[in-house]
Amino acid sequence: MNQQLIISLGREFGSAGHEIAERLAKLYALPLYDHNLLDELAAERNMDFQVLKEFDEVKRNKLLTRTVNGMSSCPAQNVASMQFDFLKKKAAAGESFVAVGRCSEMVLREYDCMVSIFILGDMDKKIQRVQKLYNKSAREAERFIRMKDRKRKQYHNSHCDGKWGDSRNYDISVNSSILGIDETIRILSEFINAKMKQMDRKTE
C-alpha cells in the first residue's frame, strides 16, 4: 500500500471489536498494535515486560501525579506515554497500521490518513459472546463486561481530553450486534475505502 492508512479502533468489551480489528488488519495487510505493543517497547527500551503489563491501560491519578525532568511520578502515565510516543513515531514515519485502544483516535488525530472507529454492541449479544469465550454464566459475563468497560473508560478519560465512546470523537461508530461481524467489516471497509479515495483526490 503506497498511501498511508492508520485505522484506530476503540471498542466496548464483548462487541467483537478486537476480532474486527484483526480482520481489518488482515484485509489491508497492516500490522496491528494492541497488547503486543508492550513487547515492542520492552525490547526497544530493555525493560521488563511484566512491569509494563502491570500498568498497561491503567488510569492515572492526576492529583498525585508530578512530572520531573520529563518523567512522571505515576507509572501508569509513563507506560501510557511510551505507547503514545510509539504510535506517534510510527505515524510520523509514514507507516500504516491498526491501533486498538491506547487513546489512538486522540493521540493521532492530526493525521488525515487516520480512520477512527468505535465498535459497540447490545448487552445481550455481548453477554452471549463473553459467556462463550470465557466460560462464564450470564450474570458473571455482564459483571465482567461492565468492569472491563469501566476500566477502559477510566483509562481513556484520565489520559486524554476526548471522552471514551463519544461518537463525536470518531469518524464512524457501529453497533456490531445489528448486522454481525462480517457485515460490520464490510461496511467499515467501504467507509475506509471511501475515505482513502477522498484523500487521493486531495493530493491530486
N, C-alpha and C positions, 0 to 999 in steps of 0.2 A: 504494500500500500504506500503510494507516494505522498498522499495527503495525510497530514497528521490528524489523528482521531483519538480523543480521550472520552471514555464513557465512565461517568461517575454514577454509581448506583447505591442508593440508600434503600433500606427495606425494613418492614416490620418482621418480627420473628414469626416463623411459620408460614410466611407468604410465598415461599419458594424463591425469594429474591436472590439467594446465593446460587441456586441452580440456574436461574435465568442469567445471572452474571457470567457463570461458567460457559453457558451455551452461546451467549453473545460473544464472549472472548474467542471461542472456537470458531464461530461463524465469520468473524472478522480477522481471525488469525492474530490475535493480540495477547500479550502477556496479561495475567490477572494478578493484581496486588490486593491481598487481604491479610490474613494472619501470617502468610508466608513472607510478608514484608519484614517481619521481625527477624526471620532467618537471614535476610539480606543485610539488615542493619547489624546484627550480631557479628556476621562475618566481616563486614566492611569496617566496623569500629572495634573489633576484637573484644566484644562484650559477651557476657553470659546470657544466653537466650532465655533462661528461666527468669532472670531478673527483669528482662524486658517484658516477658509474658505476664508477670505478676502485676505490672502496672499498665498493661495494654487495655485501651478503652475504659479507663477509669476516670471519673470526673475529678476535676481539680477544685480544691478549696481556695477560692480567691482571697478570703480573709486571712489565710495563713500562708499565702504564697509571697515570697520575696525573691527578687532577681538580683544577683550579684555577679558582675563580670560575665554577663550573658547567660548564666546558668541559674535555673530556678531552684528554690528550696523544696519544690514539690516534684517528687519523682514522676508522678503521672503527667505533669506538664512537660517534663523533659522527654519522656517517651513519646508523647503526642507530637511535640515539636520536631523530634527526629524524623517521625513518619511524615509530617507535613513537609519538611525540608526535602526528604527523599522524593516525594511526589512532585514538588516544585522543580527539583533538579531534573527529573525525567522529562517533565513538560517543557522546561526551558531548553533542553537539548533537542527538542523536536520529536521526541519519541511518542509513539502511540501505545495506549494501554487501557485496561479496565481497572478502575479502583472501586473497591467495595467499602462503603462506610468511610471512616477516617476523616469526616467533615470535608470530603474531597470536593463537593459541589460548592463549598465556600472557599476552600483553600485555593482552588484552581479557577475561580470564577472569571479571572481576567482573560482566560483563553477562549477565543471564539470557536475553536475547534472542539470544545467540550460539549457533550450532550449529557445533561444531568437528569437522572431518572429516580423516581421513588416508587417502590412496589409495596402496595398494601394488600390486605385481604380481609374477608369476612371471618369473624371469630370462629364460627362453627367449622369452617373449612380449615382454618389454621389449627384448631384443636385436633381435627382428624389427622392432619399431616404430622403434627408433633407426636400424637399417640403412636402412629405407625413408626416414625423414625426413632423415637426414644423409649418405646415400650412403656408408656405411661397411661394412667387412667384419664378420663376426660377432665376430671377435676384437677388432677396433677398437671395435666398439659396446659390448662388455662392459667393456673398459677405460674407455671414456668414461662409461658408467653408474656404474661404481664410483668414478671420480674425482669426478663431479658429486655423488653421494650423500655421499661423504666430506666434500666441501666444505660441503654443506648441513648435515650433522651437526655439523661443527666450528663453523660459524657459529652455529647454533641453540644448541648447548650452551655456547658461550662467552658468549652474551648473556642467557641466562635459566636459571632453575633446572630446569624440566622437560626431560626428555630427548627428543630428536627421534625420532619414530616410536614412542614408548612408548604403547601403546594406552590406558593408564590416564589419559593426558593429553588424550584426545579423546572426544567423545560417541560417535563411530562410526568404525571403521576397516574399509575394504572392499578386497578384492582384485579389481581391475578385470579381471584375466585370466580369472576364472572364468565370468562371465556376459557380458562385453563392455561396451562403453561405454554403449550405450543402456539396457541393463537396470540397470547400475550407477547411472545417472542416475535411473531410475525408482524404484529402491529408496531412493536418497538423498532424492528429492523426497517420498516417502511419509514418511520419517523426519522431514524438515524440517516438513512439514505437520502431523504428529502433535505435534511439539514446539510449534509455533505455537498449536495448539488447546489444548494444556496451559497455555500462557502466558495465553491468553484466559480460561480458567477461573479462573486465579489472580487476575485483575484484576476479575472479576465481583463 
